[in-house]
Amino acid sequence: MAVPLSSASAPVSFGESWPPKYSARISRGKFSVTAISLDDYLPMRSSEVKNRTSTGDITSLRVITAVKTPYLPDGRFDLEAYDSLINMQIEGGAEGVIVGGTTGEGHLMSWDEHIMLIGHTVNCFGTKIKVVGNTGSNSTREAIHATEQGFAVGMHAALHINPYYGKTSVEGLISHFEAVLPMGPTIIYNVPSRTGQDIPPAVIEAVSSFSNMAGVKECVGHERVRCYTDKGITIWSGNDDECHDSRWKYGATGVISVASNLIPGFMRKLMYEGENTALNDKLFALMKWLFCQPNPIALNTALAQLGVVRPVFRLPYVPLPLEKRVEFVRIVESIGRENFVGQREARVLDDDDFVLISRY
């Protein structure tokens, strides 16, 4: 993927503030030299943080939505639908969003698209919700550069996966995370079903002393969650179907959720209002349905059926088959349409309603 140039090389936009206020004029020979405060007009360097957020501001979040990225029929981002979905998350009580994560299909974006979407989210919603940019990579160099870019455009925290496919040693994992942690608040993401490699507790414990280490999005299960919470390490459940018990029985702080794209209000209830087995059981069929095929296939299908996004898929993702779409409509009816995002009735949709994009 093409990596955008550092913001340090971006052109300066002077606007009405030009010329800058001069602090003094110093005469040297026959020419006068102007002493200017550089902060008056120079752009930020890529290592600077636009929104200086403390790690504590991130560790306190209980509901973070791994937000979907909607598309136009030509495959470009549908920012109008995206903004509407973010507003629905804010109104439903989500406190943070992961931008360009697995659910947001960051792996199908160029880095130019990726950083643009992070910056857009910050500029439009950064005062209302915490923006966590997925800037991880299996290349340490690429992860460093993308994270510099993300913090330069204002994200509050970074999400970092462990190097996938090529994989590395335990020592390599530690070195990889040590290279990105100094830049700003960081959540480490452990999902061995996707990366092919578990991040063992020894790695997390080795980097837990970094001041920017916010915590772990953990997908291995309850016992791993307890392993960390017993040591005072902040954990978000990465499994919607386990998040209730992880929160109330195993000490997790909250959830980084796919389901909250659809039902942010209910996910907030699960994380804030104490044990609620009845509600958790009520949502079980939806949780199971959402992961009947690899995420985000079902979520993309569901949001299209609810009329929240256009039925456009970037390949290799394709919608769920007809029988699963029918099942979703029944699930919505059983839970109550009013509990889901959007205003339109849930529809089954025909196969021909979906647009599959291979070049964009």
VEXDREN-2710 file (C-alpha; in Angstrom, 1 decimal):
% VEXDREN-2710
k/r/px/py/pz
1/MET/0.0/0.0/0.0
2/ALA/1.2/3.5/-0.8
3/VAL/2.2/5.4/2.3
4/PRO/1.5/9.1/2.3
5/LEU/4.2/11.6/2.7
6/SER/5.0/12.9/6.1
7/SER/2.9/15.8/7.2
8/ALA/6.2/17.7/7.7
9/SER/6.4/18.1/3.9
10/ALA/2.8/19.3/3.5
11/PRO/2.3/22.7/2.0
12/VAL/1.7/25.6/4.3
13/SER/-1.8/27.1/4.1
14/PHE/-1.4/30.7/5.2
15/GLY/-5.0/31.9/4.9
16/GLU/-6.0/35.1/6.8
17/SER/-3.3/34.6/9.4
18/TRP/-0.5/35.4/7.0
19/PRO/1.7/37.3/7.5
20/PRO/2.5/36.0/11.0
21/LYS/3.0/38.4/13.8
22/TYR/6.6/39.4/14.1
23/SER/8.1/39.3/17.5
24/ALA/11.0/41.5/16.6
25/ARG/13.1/42.9/13.8
26/ILE/16.8/42.4/14.1
27/SER/19.1/44.4/11.9
28/ARG/22.2/42.6/10.6
29/GLY/24.1/44.6/8.1
30/LYS/22.0/46.4/5.5
31/PHE/19.2/43.8/5.6
32/SER/16.6/43.4/8.4
33/VAL/16.0/39.9/9.6
34/THR/12.6/39.0/11.0
35/ALA/12.5/36.8/14.1
36/ILE/9.4/34.7/13.8
37/SER/7.8/32.3/16.3
38/LEU/7.7/29.1/14.2
39/ASP/4.6/27.9/16.0
40/ASP/2.7/30.7/14.4
41/TYR/2.6/29.2/10.9
42/LEU/4.6/26.0/10.4
43/PRO/2.7/22.8/10.1
44/MET/3.0/20.1/12.7
45/ARG/5.9/17.6/12.4
46/SER/4.8/14.0/12.0
47/SER/6.1/13.2/15.5
48/GLU/3.9/15.8/17.2
49/VAL/0.5/14.9/18.6
50/LYS/-2.5/17.2/17.6
51/ASN/-4.8/16.0/20.3
52/ARG/-2.8/15.4/23.4
53/THR/-4.7/12.6/25.1
54/SER/-3.6/10.9/28.2
55/THR/-3.5/7.2/28.4
56/GLY/-6.0/7.4/31.2
57/ASP/-8.5/9.0/28.9
58/ILE/-8.4/5.8/26.8
59/THR/-8.3/3.2/29.6
60/SER/-11.5/4.6/31.0
61/LEU/-13.5/3.8/27.8
62/ARG/-15.9/0.9/28.1
63/VAL/-17.7/0.9/24.7
64/ILE/-15.5/1.3/21.7
65/THR/-17.1/0.6/18.3
66/ALA/-15.0/-1.0/15.5
67/VAL/-16.8/1.1/13.0
68/LYS/-17.9/0.1/9.5
69/THR/-16.6/2.0/6.5
70/PRO/-19.5/2.6/4.0
71/TYR/-18.9/2.9/0.2
72/LEU/-20.4/4.7/-2.8
73/PRO/-21.2/2.6/-5.9
74/ASP/-17.8/3.5/-7.4
75/GLY/-16.0/2.1/-4.3
76/ARG/-15.0/5.4/-2.8
77/PHE/-15.9/6.2/0.8
78/ASP/-19.5/7.3/1.5
79/LEU/-18.6/10.0/4.0
80/GLU/-22.3/11.1/4.4
81/ALA/-23.3/7.6/5.5
82/TYR/-20.1/7.3/7.6
83/ASP/-20.8/10.5/9.4
84/SER/-24.4/9.4/10.1
85/LEU/-23.2/6.1/11.5
86/ILE/-20.7/7.9/13.8
87/ASN/-23.5/10.2/15.0
88/MET/-25.6/7.1/15.8
89/GLN/-22.7/5.7/17.8
90/ILE/-22.4/8.9/19.8
91/GLU/-26.1/9.1/20.4
92/GLY/-26.2/5.4/21.4
93/GLY/-23.5/5.9/24.1
94/ALA/-20.3/4.6/22.4
95/GLU/-17.3/6.4/23.8
96/GLY/-14.7/5.6/21.1
97/VAL/-14.4/4.3/17.6
98/ILE/-11.7/2.2/15.9
99/VAL/-11.2/3.7/12.4
100/GLY/-10.0/1.4/9.7
101/GLY/-9.8/-1.7/11.8
102/THR/-10.7/-5.2/10.7
103/THR/-14.4/-4.2/10.7
104/GLY/-13.7/-1.0/9.0
105/GLU/-11.7/-2.8/6.3
106/GLY/-8.5/-0.9/6.8
107/HIS/-6.7/-3.8/5.0
108/LEU/-8.6/-2.9/1.8
109/MET/-7.5/0.8/2.0
110/SER/-4.5/2.6/0.7
111/TRP/-2.6/4.4/3.5
112/ASP/-3.7/7.7/1.9
113/GLU/-7.4/6.6/2.4
114/HIS/-6.7/5.3/5.8
115/ILE/-5.1/8.5/7.2
116/MET/-7.7/10.7/5.5
117/LEU/-10.5/8.8/7.2
118/ILE/-8.8/9.1/10.6
119/GLY/-8.3/12.8/10.0
120/HIS/-11.9/13.3/8.9
121/THR/-13.2/11.5/11.9
122/VAL/-11.1/13.6/14.3
123/ASN/-12.1/16.9/12.6
124/CYS/-15.8/16.1/12.6
125/PHE/-16.2/14.2/15.8
126/GLY/-13.0/14.4/17.9
127/THR/-14.5/16.5/20.6
128/LYS/-17.4/14.1/21.1
129/ILE/-15.8/10.6/20.8
130/LYS/-12.3/9.2/21.1
131/VAL/-10.8/8.3/17.8
132/VAL/-8.5/5.3/17.8
133/GLY/-6.7/4.8/14.4
134/ASN/-5.8/1.3/13.3
135/THR/-2.2/2.1/12.2
136/GLY/-0.7/-1.4/12.8
137/SER/1.1/-3.4/10.2
138/ASN/3.2/-6.5/9.8
139/SER/6.0/-4.1/8.8
140/THR/7.5/-2.2/11.8
141/ARG/8.6/0.6/9.4
142/GLU/5.1/0.9/8.0
143/ALA/3.5/0.8/11.4
144/ILE/5.8/3.6/12.7
145/HIS/5.1/5.8/9.7
146/ALA/1.4/5.3/9.7
147/THR/1.2/6.0/13.4
148/GLU/3.2/9.2/13.0
149/GLN/0.7/10.2/10.4
150/GLY/-2.3/9.2/12.5
151/PHE/-1.2/11.2/15.5
152/ALA/-0.3/14.2/13.3
153/VAL/-3.9/14.3/12.0
154/GLY/-5.2/14.1/15.6
155/MET/-6.2/10.6/16.5
156/HIS/-6.4/10.1/20.3
157/ALA/-4.8/6.6/20.3
158/ALA/-3.4/3.9/18.0
159/LEU/-4.5/0.3/17.6
160/HIS/-1.6/-2.1/16.9
161/ILE/-1.8/-5.7/15.7
162/ASN/1.1/-8.1/16.0
163/PRO/3.0/-8.7/12.8
164/TYR/1.0/-11.3/10.8
165/TYR/1.7/-13.8/8.0
166/GLY/5.5/-13.5/8.2
167/LYS/5.2/-13.6/12.0
168/THR/8.2/-13.2/14.3
169/SER/9.8/-14.3/17.6
170/VAL/8.7/-13.3/21.1
171/GLU/11.7/-10.9/21.1
172/GLY/10.7/-9.6/17.7
173/LEU/7.1/-8.9/19.0
174/ILE/8.5/-7.0/22.0
175/SER/10.8/-4.9/19.7
176/HIS/8.0/-4.2/17.3
177/PHE/5.7/-2.8/20.0
178/GLU/8.6/-0.9/21.7
179/ALA/9.1/0.9/18.4
180/VAL/5.5/2.3/18.2
181/LEU/4.6/2.7/21.9
182/PRO/6.5/6.0/22.4
183/MET/4.3/7.9/19.9
184/GLY/1.1/8.1/21.9
185/PRO/-1.6/6.1/23.7
186/THR/-1.7/2.6/22.3
187/ILE/-4.0/-0.4/22.4
188/ILE/-2.5/-3.8/21.4
189/TYR/-4.8/-6.1/19.5
190/ASN/-4.5/-9.9/20.0
191/VAL/-6.5/-12.0/17.5
192/PRO/-4.6/-15.1/16.6
193/SER/-7.4/-16.5/14.5
194/ARG/-6.5/-13.7/12.0
195/THR/-2.8/-13.2/12.5
196/GLY/-1.8/-16.8/12.9
197/GLN/0.2/-16.0/16.0
198/ASP/-0.9/-15.5/19.6
199/ILE/0.7/-12.6/21.6
200/PRO/1.7/-14.4/24.8
201/PRO/1.4/-12.8/28.2
202/ALA/5.2/-12.4/28.4
203/VAL/5.1/-9.9/25.6
204/ILE/2.3/-7.8/27.1
205/GLU/3.9/-7.9/30.5
206/ALA/7.2/-6.8/28.9
207/VAL/5.7/-3.6/27.4
208/SER/3.1/-2.9/30.1
209/SER/5.5/-0.5/31.8
210/PHE/5.4/2.0/28.9
211/SER/3.4/5.0/29.9
212/ASN/1.5/5.0/26.6
213/MET/0.4/1.4/27.0
214/ALA/-3.4/1.8/27.3
215/GLY/-4.2/-1.9/27.2
216/VAL/-5.1/-4.9/25.1
217/LYS/-8.0/-5.8/22.9
218/GLU/-8.0/-9.6/23.7
219/CYS/-9.8/-12.2/21.6
220/VAL/-8.4/-15.4/23.2
221/GLY/-11.0/-15.7/25.9
222/HIS/-12.0/-15.2/29.6
223/GLU/-9.0/-16.9/31.2
224/ARG/-6.5/-14.7/29.3
225/VAL/-8.6/-11.7/30.3
226/ARG/-8.3/-12.7/34.0
227/CYS/-4.6/-13.3/33.5
228/TYR/-4.1/-9.6/32.7
229/THR/-6.7/-8.0/34.9
230/ASP/-5.2/-9.7/37.9
231/LYS/-2.0/-7.8/37.0
232/GLY/-3.7/-4.5/36.6
233/ILE/-3.5/-4.4/32.8
234/THR/-6.5/-2.8/31.1
235/ILE/-8.4/-5.3/28.8
236/TRP/-11.2/-4.8/26.3
237/SER/-13.0/-8.0/25.2
238/GLY/-12.7/-8.4/21.4
239/ASN/-15.5/-11.0/21.4
240/ASP/-19.1/-9.6/21.5
241/ASP/-20.5/-12.9/22.6
242/GLU/-18.1/-13.0/25.6
243/CYS/-18.0/-9.4/26.5
244/HIS/-20.7/-9.4/29.2
245/ASP/-19.0/-12.2/31.2
246/SER/-15.5/-10.8/30.5
247/ARG/-16.7/-7.4/32.0
248/TRP/-18.6/-8.6/35.1
249/LYS/-16.9/-11.9/35.9
250/TYR/-13.3/-11.6/34.7
251/GLY/-12.5/-7.9/35.2
252/ALA/-12.4/-6.5/31.7
253/THR/-12.8/-2.7/31.3
254/GLY/-15.2/-3.0/28.4
255/VAL/-15.6/-4.1/24.8
256/ILE/-14.3/-3.2/21.4
257/SER/-17.4/-4.2/19.6
258/VAL/-18.7/-5.1/16.1
259/ALA/-22.3/-5.4/17.4
260/SER/-22.4/-1.8/18.6
261/ASN/-22.5/-0.7/15.0
262/LEU/-26.1/-2.0/15.1
263/ILE/-27.1/-1.7/18.8
264/PRO/-24.8/0.8/20.6
265/GLY/-27.4/1.5/23.3
266/PHE/-27.7/-2.2/24.3
267/MET/-23.9/-2.6/24.3
268/ARG/-23.6/0.4/26.6
269/LYS/-26.2/-1.2/28.9
270/LEU/-24.1/-4.5/29.0
271/MET/-20.9/-2.6/29.9
272/TYR/-22.3/-0.1/32.4
273/GLU/-25.4/-1.4/34.2
274/GLY/-24.1/-4.5/36.0
275/GLU/-24.7/-8.1/35.2
276/ASN/-27.7/-8.5/32.9
277/THR/-28.0/-12.1/31.9
278/ALA/-31.5/-11.6/30.4
279/LEU/-30.3/-8.9/28.0
280/ASN/-27.1/-10.9/27.1
281/ASP/-29.3/-13.9/26.3
282/LYS/-31.6/-11.7/24.3
283/LEU/-28.7/-10.6/22.1
284/PHE/-27.1/-14.1/21.7
285/ALA/-28.8/-14.9/18.3
286/LEU/-27.6/-11.6/16.9
287/MET/-24.0/-12.1/18.1
288/LYS/-24.0/-15.6/16.7
289/TRP/-25.4/-14.4/13.3
290/LEU/-22.8/-11.6/13.1
291/PHE/-20.0/-14.1/13.0
292/CYS/-21.6/-16.8/10.9
293/GLN/-19.0/-15.8/8.3
294/PRO/-15.7/-13.9/8.8
295/ASN/-16.3/-10.4/10.0
296/PRO/-17.3/-7.9/8.5
297/ILE/-19.4/-9.8/6.0
298/ALA/-22.5/-10.1/8.2
299/LEU/-22.2/-6.6/9.6
300/ASN/-21.9/-5.1/6.1
301/THR/-25.0/-7.1/5.0
302/ALA/-27.0/-6.0/8.1
303/LEU/-26.3/-2.3/7.8
304/ALA/-27.3/-2.5/4.1
305/GLN/-30.5/-4.3/5.1
306/LEU/-31.3/-1.6/7.7
307/GLY/-30.7/1.1/5.0
308/VAL/-27.9/2.7/7.0
309/VAL/-25.3/2.2/4.3
310/ARG/-25.5/1.4/0.6
311/PRO/-25.3/-2.3/-0.4
312/VAL/-21.8/-1.9/-1.8
313/PHE/-19.0/-4.3/-1.0
314/ARG/-15.3/-4.0/-1.8
315/LEU/-14.1/-7.4/-2.8
316/PRO/-13.2/-10.0/-1.6
317/TYR/-16.2/-9.4/0.7
318/VAL/-19.6/-10.4/-0.6
319/PRO/-23.0/-10.3/1.1
320/LEU/-24.5/-13.1/3.1
321/PRO/-26.8/-15.5/1.2
322/LEU/-30.6/-15.0/1.0
323/GLU/-31.4/-17.4/3.9
324/LYS/-29.1/-15.5/6.2
325/ARG/-30.6/-12.2/5.2
326/VAL/-34.1/-13.5/6.0
327/GLU/-32.7/-14.7/9.4
328/PHE/-31.5/-11.2/10.1
329/VAL/-34.9/-9.6/9.5
330/ARG/-36.4/-12.1/12.0
331/ILE/-33.7/-11.3/14.6
332/VAL/-34.4/-7.6/14.2
333/GLU/-38.1/-8.3/14.8
334/SER/-37.4/-10.4/17.9
335/ILE/-35.1/-7.8/19.5
336/GLY/-37.2/-4.8/18.3
337/ARG/-36.4/-2.5/15.4
338/GLU/-36.3/0.5/17.7
339/ASN/-33.2/-0.9/19.3
340/PHE/-31.2/-0.8/16.1
341/VAL/-29.5/2.1/14.3
342/GLY/-31.3/3.8/11.4
343/GLN/-34.9/4.6/10.7
344/ARG/-35.9/2.3/7.8
345/GLU/-37.5/-1.1/8.2
346/ALA/-35.2/-4.1/7.9
347/ARG/-35.4/-5.5/4.4
348/VAL/-34.2/-8.8/3.0
349/LEU/-32.8/-7.3/-0.3
350/ASP/-32.4/-9.1/-3.5
351/ASP/-29.1/-10.5/-4.7
352/ASP/-29.2/-7.9/-7.5
353/ASP/-29.4/-5.1/-5.1
354/PHE/-25.8/-5.6/-4.0
355/VAL/-22.8/-4.0/-5.8
356/LEU/-19.5/-5.7/-5.7
357/ILE/-16.4/-3.6/-6.4
358/SER/-13.1/-5.0/-7.5
359/ARG/-11.3/-1.8/-8.6
360/TYR/-11.6/1.4/-6.8
END
